[in-house]
């Protein structure tokens, strides 16, 4: 079930006439529900207290947002 990456990237066109330095790679985040066609039975669930904190009952749909800088910090430590 967890065989996806929620952070995608693409390479936009950089014009040679653009006066600003180009951003060579842009990233965006997709929601986990895009990768699950139907809700299978017996998905693991959070406890009621954890579900209120996470914003969802099912652990599969929990998707905290981490900015690109936060990801770099995680990868370097």
Beta strands, then each sheet from edge to edge (+ up, - down):
strand 1: 7-10
strand 2: 26-29
sheet 1: 1+ 2-
end
